[in-house]
Amino acid sequence: MVSRAERSAFADWWWTVDRWLLTGLGVLMVLGIVLTMAGSPPVAERLGLQTFHFVNRQVIFLGVCALLLVGISFLPPRYVRRMALLIYLGGMALVVAALVYGVEVKGSKRWIFGIQPSEFVKPAFVILAAWAFSEGARRRDVPGTVLAMLLLPLTVVPLIMQPDIGQTILISAVWAALFFMAGLHWLWVAGIGGVGVTGVFFAYRYIAHVRARIDKFLDPGAGGTSASDTFQVDTAMESFISGGWLGKGPGEGTMKRILPDSHTDFIFAVTGEEFGVLFCMFIVLIFAIVVLRGLYVSSKNEDPFCRFAAAGMVVLFGVQSAINMAVNLHLMPAKGMTLPFISYGGSSMISLGIGMGFLISVTRRRPRAEISRPVSAP
């Protein structure tokens, strides 16, 4: 145990972080390694790789993620804002570069230099939007709300051009939550909701793969849809049914041998088959604890920026988790979105380390003197 009388940087960090959040995130990290061991070996073997290729890489990614999370959590809010600004500018530059020079995967240009830059844009976007909204609500001489409204199209338009509709919807949802928290008029909320519905309509109308996914979700047999078009979702549902309440046991699953994305987008289905529905409910509970605890801590924070940033970050975390699990359960169209800390992925794991580091930093209990410092500059 660290003594309260100790005055080191670590002691100060230890006695000011929220340990419920840290514990919840730590549990998810451990589960991620266990479930990657369950879901990834068949994929590695199909690709001609070593059996634990993805497991070994995930351990490395998780180590980097943990270091980033802890390191960033030591930063005061003003440095969190500055770091977020740098990450946002660098990430958006790479998103734009990917449109021209990126590698096309499944009809979208999201990858460049072996990374998916949109993953790093997400946590940085939340911090910058939180800063803009909080300043707009706190000071009339700062056009924070205008800046926040400009930030959204500046971010999502390049994502739509890739196209990456899943990330666009996720970022827009978090922005809308922060907009609502800022206490703006209901007419604005209704207007922005109308813009969102219109955007979905145009995406359905003019983006072929979006239309195909929605059509397959609403009616898998309509329009000549073949069995291969719904193979992953159908197999995922069979995994849950096959596993039942208690599962077949670790390593005993069979559906993962034919499920192409069993280590990434559909790892929740592998969990259902091998560990059962009850274990899946336990995972949902851990996610819920992190989100609810984050919202509770943010509501008690006296600093407007920290309050907005913490709430935005847990909304991002919670909505992404809900989307992944809903897709696995065939409750919404496929989005190609990972389950935080559980799915395999380098870009997503490192992005999570940055985002959760931001969250731990802005939820630390700080002296009133530090809270009262000016926050208008990034």
N, C-alpha and C positions, 0 to 999 in steps of 0.2 A: 504494500500500500504506500501511496505517496502522502507524506505529511502535509497538513494544511499550512504549517509554519514554513515550509520550504518555499523559496522565492525564485526557483528556476523557471525557464520558459515552459518546460514540460509540466511542472507542477501547476503553473497557472492555467495551462491548457486542460489538464486533467480535471481540475475542480470547476471548470466553466463549461465544458462540453456537455451535451445532453447524452447521457449514457444509454437511455432507451433507444435513441436513434442509432447510436453506434452498435449496440447489441443486435438490433434488427438487421442492420446492413451486414454485420459480421455473419449472422446465421445464413443470410441469403448467399453470401460468398461461398461458404462451406457447402451449402446445398448445390450451388452451381458446379463445383468440382465433382461432387458425387454424381449428379445427373448428367454431366458431360461424359463421365465414364460409362454411364448407362446408354446414352444415345449416340455417341460418336463413333465407336469402333466399327459398326457395320458400314458407315459412310466411308471411313478411312480404307477399309478393305475393298470396297467397290472402286475406289479411286486408285488402288494399287499402292497405298501408303502403309506405313507401320500402324499396327493396331491402335496404339495410344498416341498417334500423331497429334490429333486435336486436343487430347487431354493435356499433353505436355505443353503445347502452345497456350492453352487456356490457363495453366498454372503460371506461365510467364506473364501473360496479360493481366492476370489477377494480382500478381506481385507489383507490377507497375501501377495498376489501379489503386491498390492499397497505399502505396507510397504517395501517389498524387493526392488521394483523399486526405491522408493525415497531414501531409505537407501544406496543402492549400488551407486546411482548417485552422492553421496557425495564423493566417493572414487577417488583419483588421479589415473592416468593411471597405475603406477607401482603396485598399490594394486589391480587394476582390473586384471592385468596379474597373480598376485599371487593367487587371489581368483579363477580365471578361471582354473589355474593349479590344485588346490586342488579339485575343483568340477569335473574336467575331470578325475583325478585319481580315485576318489571315484565312479564316475558314471560308468567308464569302469570296475572297480572291480565288481560292482553290475550287469553290463551287462553280464560279464563272469559267475558270480554266478547264474544268471537267467537261463543260458544254462543247468545247472545241477540241481538246486533246484527250479527254477521258476515255476509258474503256467501256464499251457498251455491254451491259449485262441485262438480259431479259428485257430488252427494248428500251433501257434507260441508261443515260451516261451519268452515273453517280460516283464512279471510282476514278482516282488519279493518284499516281505514285503509291499504289497499294493501299490507300486509305479511302474512307468515305467521308469527305469533309463536312457534309451536312450534319453528321453526328456531333461534331465539335461546335457547330453553330448553335445547336439547341440550348445547351446550358448558358452559353454566352448571351444569346438572345434574351433569355429569361432575366438575367441580371440587368442588362441594359434597359429592357422594358420596365422592370421593377423600379429602377432608378428614375426613369422618365415619369412614370405614373406617380411615384411617391413625391417627387419634386413638384409636379403639377398640382397635386392635392395639398401640399404643404405651403407652397409659395405662389402667389399670383403673378409675380414678376418673372417667373420662369415658364416658358411655353412647353412644359413637360408633356402635357397631353398631346399637343401637336406633334412633338418629336416621336412620341410612342405610336401615333397613328401613321407617321411616315415610315417608322421602322418596320412595320408589318409588311407592307407591299415591297419594300426594299429587300426583305428577306425571302418572301414566298415566291415572288415572280421568277427568280432564277431556279427555284426548286420546281416550279410548275413546268419550266422549260426543259427540265431534264428528261422526262417528267418524274417527279417523286410526290405523288398525291398523298401518300401516307404521312410523310414528314410535314407536308403543308398543312394537313388537317390537324396534326398534333400541335404544331407551333401556333396555329390559329386558335385552337381550343385553349391553350395556356394564355395567349394574349387576351382572349375574350374573358377568361376568369379574372385576370388582373384588371381589365377594363371595368368589370362588374365591381371588383373590390374598391376601385377608385371612387365609387359612389356617383358615377355620372348618370345623367337623366335616362329614364326608361325609354324615351324616344330614341336615344342613341343606341341603346341595347337592341331595340326592335329593328332599327335601321341596319345595324351591323349583322343582326341575325338574317335579315333579308338578303344582304350582300352574300353571306355565307351560303344560303340556300341557292341563290342564283349561280354562285361559283360551282357548286356541286352539279347543278343542272348543265352548265356549259362543259364541265369536265366529262359528264356522261355523254353529252351530245357530240363533242369534238375529239375526245381522246379515246382511241379504239380499245386499249386494254382496260381502261376504267369501265367503259360500257360493257365489255365482255365479263368482267368480274362481277359487276352488279347484276347483270342478266343471269349469270350462272348461280349467283346466290339466291335470287328471287325464284328462279325456276330452272333447276339443273337440266331438265329435259327439253327446254324450249330452244328454238332456233337451231336445231341440229347439233346441240352440244354433245360431244362424245364423252365417254366414260373417262378418258384420259384427262379431260379438262377439269374434272372435279376429283381427280385421283387422290391428291394429298388430303383434302378436307374429308373425303369419304373414309380414307384409311385412318385418319386421326380419330374420327368418330368410332370406328371399329376398335381402335385401341382402347378407348375408355370403356366400351361395352365389354371387351375381352377381359380387361383388368378387374372389373367389378369394384366392390368396396375396398378390398384388401390387396388387390394386385396379384400378379403371378409370382412375384419375387424378383430380387435384383438379378439382372442378366438373363431372365427367362422370357422376356418379351420377344415376339416374332414379327410384329407389324413394323418395327423399326428397321428390319432388314430390307423392306421394300419402300420405306418412306424416305424420299430424297433429302428432305430438310429436317431429319429427325434430331440433328444436333443444334439447329438454329431456331427457325420459326416454329417448328412443331415439337420442341422438346417437352412441352407440357403434356402432349398426348402420350409420349413415351413414358413420362412419369405416371400417367393414369394407368397404363397397362401394367407396368412393373411394380408400382407401389400402391396403386389403388386410388379410388376417389377420395377416401378419407385423408390420405397424405396430400392430395391436391388441395383439399380444403385447408389443411394445415399451412401450405404454402401461401394460399390466398390470405389466411389470417396474418402471416408475417408481413405481407405487403400492406395489409390494412393497418397493422400496428404502426408501421413506418409512416404511412400517409397521415393517419389520424394524429399520431404524436407530433409530426411535423406541423400540421395545421394548428394543433393546440399550442405548441410552443410559439409559433408565429403570432397567434392571437394575443399572447401575453407580452410580446416584445414592444417596448416603448418607442423604438426607432422606426419611422415609417418605411425607410428603405429596407431594413432587415425584415420587417413584417411582410412587405410585398415580395421580397426576394425568396424568403423561406416558403411562403405559400405557393408562389409560382413554381418553385423547384419541386415541391412534393406533388403538385398537380401534374407537372410534366412526368414525373416518375409514376404516379398512379394511373394516369390516362394511358401511357404507353403499356403498362402492365395489363390493364384491363383490355386494351385492344388485342394484344397478343393472345390472351386467354380466351377472349370472345371468338377470335378467328379459329382457334383450336376446337372450340365447341360449336362451331358453325352458327354463331349468333350474329355474325356480320361478315361482309365480303373480305376476302384475303387482302392483307395489307403489306406483307413482307416486313414485319416489325418484330424485333427481338424482345424476349422477356428479360428485363433487367437482372443482371448478375447470374442468370440461369443459362441463357442461350450462349452458344459459342460465338465469339467475334472479337477481333482486336480493336477496331475503331469504336464499337459500341461500349466495350469494357473500359477503355481509356477515357471515353467521354463520360461514362458513369463516375469514374474516379474524380474527374474535374467537377462534375455537377454536384455530387454528394459532398465533395470537399467544400464547395461553395455553401451548401446547405448547413453543414456542421459549423462553418465559420460564422454565418449570419445568425445562427441560433445560440451561439455561446453567450453566457451571462456576463455582461460587461459592466464596468462602473458607469454611473450616470454621467460622469465627466466625459468619458469617451463617447457615450451615446449622443451627447449634446454637441459634439463637434460639427461644423458645417459639412454638408454632404453634397453640395451643389456641383462640385467638380468631380469628374470621374477619378 
